[in-house]
Amino acid sequence: MAGRADRAYLKGMSAQDAAHDDERRLRRLLRRLPGRMQVTTRWLRRPEARWARIPAGVLLMVGGCLAILPFFGLWMLPLGLMLLADDIAPLRRLRERALRRLERRWPHWFLAAGPRRQALANAPASR
């Protein structure tokens, strides 16, 4: 299995460009969160917030496993994994792979903000 640098080279981009592309993809997906959750997630993803990010990621994963209770839900599990992926390399690779797959499957989730995004959001569903 090829590493990031190998895959990036084969695609004609540097490893740094591939990492930037993955970060852009994640930022665009996080923009879809509700406003207050966006602010909190942005703060947690800062490097100096590691002391809070790891416990928050673990708690979100535990909350995702308790989805049968009213306050908790399955949405907490992937968010916890994404937070932990900033600090754990194997999870980071899985996150990048999952984000690339999501972008291929649902590209409208990753559109930049602007009039085109609004037009697509208001368009009737094709399925």
C-alpha positions as CSV (number, residue, x, y, z in Angstrom):
1,M,0.0,0.0,0.0
2,A,1.5,3.3,-1.0
3,G,2.0,6.1,1.5
4,R,0.7,9.7,1.1
5,A,3.9,10.9,-0.6
6,D,3.8,8.0,-3.1
7,R,0.1,8.6,-3.9
8,A,0.6,12.3,-4.2
9,Y,3.6,11.8,-6.5
10,L,1.6,9.4,-8.7
11,K,-1.2,12.0,-8.9
12,G,1.4,14.7,-9.8
13,M,1.2,16.6,-6.5
14,S,3.6,16.9,-3.6
15,A,2.9,15.4,-0.2
16,Q,2.4,18.9,1.2
17,D,-0.2,19.6,-1.5
18,A,-2.0,16.4,-0.7
19,A,-2.1,17.3,3.0
20,H,-3.4,20.7,2.1
21,D,-6.1,19.2,0.0
22,D,-7.2,16.9,2.8
23,E,-7.3,19.8,5.3
24,R,-9.4,21.8,2.8
25,R,-11.8,18.9,2.4
26,L,-12.2,18.7,6.2
27,R,-12.7,22.4,6.6
28,R,-15.5,22.5,4.0
29,L,-17.2,19.5,5.6
30,L,-17.0,21.1,9.1
31,R,-18.6,24.3,7.6
32,R,-21.8,22.3,7.4
33,L,-22.1,22.0,11.2
34,P,-24.4,24.4,13.1
35,G,-22.7,27.7,13.9
36,R,-22.0,27.1,17.5
37,M,-20.6,23.7,16.9
38,Q,-18.4,25.1,14.1
39,V,-16.8,27.5,16.6
40,T,-16.2,24.8,19.2
41,T,-14.8,22.4,16.6
42,R,-12.5,25.0,15.2
43,W,-11.2,25.8,18.7
44,L,-10.7,22.1,19.5
45,R,-8.7,21.6,16.3
46,R,-6.1,24.2,17.1
47,P,-2.8,22.6,18.1
48,E,-2.7,24.2,21.5
49,A,-6.1,22.8,22.4
50,R,-4.8,19.2,22.5
51,W,-5.4,19.0,26.2
52,A,-9.1,19.4,25.5
53,R,-9.3,17.7,22.1
54,I,-8.4,14.2,23.3
55,P,-10.9,14.0,26.2
56,A,-13.6,15.6,24.0
57,G,-13.0,13.1,21.2
58,V,-13.2,10.2,23.7
59,L,-16.4,11.6,25.3
60,L,-18.0,12.1,21.9
61,M,-17.2,8.5,20.9
62,V,-18.7,7.2,24.2
63,G,-21.8,9.4,23.6
64,G,-22.1,7.9,20.1
65,C,-22.2,4.4,21.6
66,L,-25.0,5.6,23.9
67,A,-27.2,6.5,20.9
68,I,-30.2,4.8,22.4
69,L,-30.5,7.6,25.1
70,P,-32.3,10.8,24.1
71,F,-29.5,13.3,24.2
72,F,-26.9,11.2,22.6
73,G,-26.7,10.2,18.9
74,L,-24.6,8.4,16.3
75,W,-23.5,11.7,15.0
76,M,-21.2,11.9,18.0
77,L,-19.1,8.9,17.0
78,P,-17.6,10.2,13.7
79,L,-17.1,13.7,15.1
80,G,-15.1,12.1,18.0
81,L,-13.0,10.1,15.6
82,M,-12.3,13.1,13.5
83,L,-11.1,15.0,16.6
84,L,-8.9,12.2,17.7
85,A,-7.5,11.8,14.2
86,D,-5.6,15.1,14.6
87,D,-3.4,13.4,17.2
88,I,-3.4,9.7,16.1
89,A,-1.7,9.0,12.8
90,P,-3.6,5.8,11.8
91,L,-6.9,7.6,12.5
92,R,-5.7,10.5,10.4
93,R,-5.1,8.2,7.4
94,L,-8.6,6.6,7.8
95,R,-10.1,10.1,8.1
96,E,-8.4,11.2,4.9
97,R,-9.6,8.1,3.0
98,A,-13.1,8.5,4.4
99,L,-13.3,12.2,3.4
100,R,-12.1,11.4,-0.2
101,R,-14.7,8.7,-0.5
102,L,-17.4,11.1,0.9
103,E,-16.4,13.8,-1.6
104,R,-16.7,11.4,-4.5
105,R,-20.1,10.2,-3.3
106,W,-21.6,13.5,-2.2
107,P,-19.6,16.3,-3.8
108,H,-22.1,19.0,-2.9
109,W,-21.2,18.5,0.8
110,F,-17.8,20.0,0.0
111,L,-18.7,23.0,-2.1
112,A,-17.2,26.3,-1.1
113,A,-19.6,28.9,0.3
114,G,-21.2,31.1,-2.3
115,P,-24.1,31.4,-4.7
116,R,-23.5,28.1,-6.4
117,R,-23.7,26.3,-3.1
118,Q,-27.0,28.0,-2.4
119,A,-28.4,27.1,-5.8
120,L,-27.4,23.5,-5.3
121,A,-28.9,23.4,-1.9
122,N,-32.3,24.7,-3.2
123,A,-32.3,22.4,-6.3
124,P,-34.6,19.3,-6.1
125,A,-32.9,16.1,-5.1
126,S,-32.0,13.8,-8.0
127,R,-32.7,10.6,-6.0
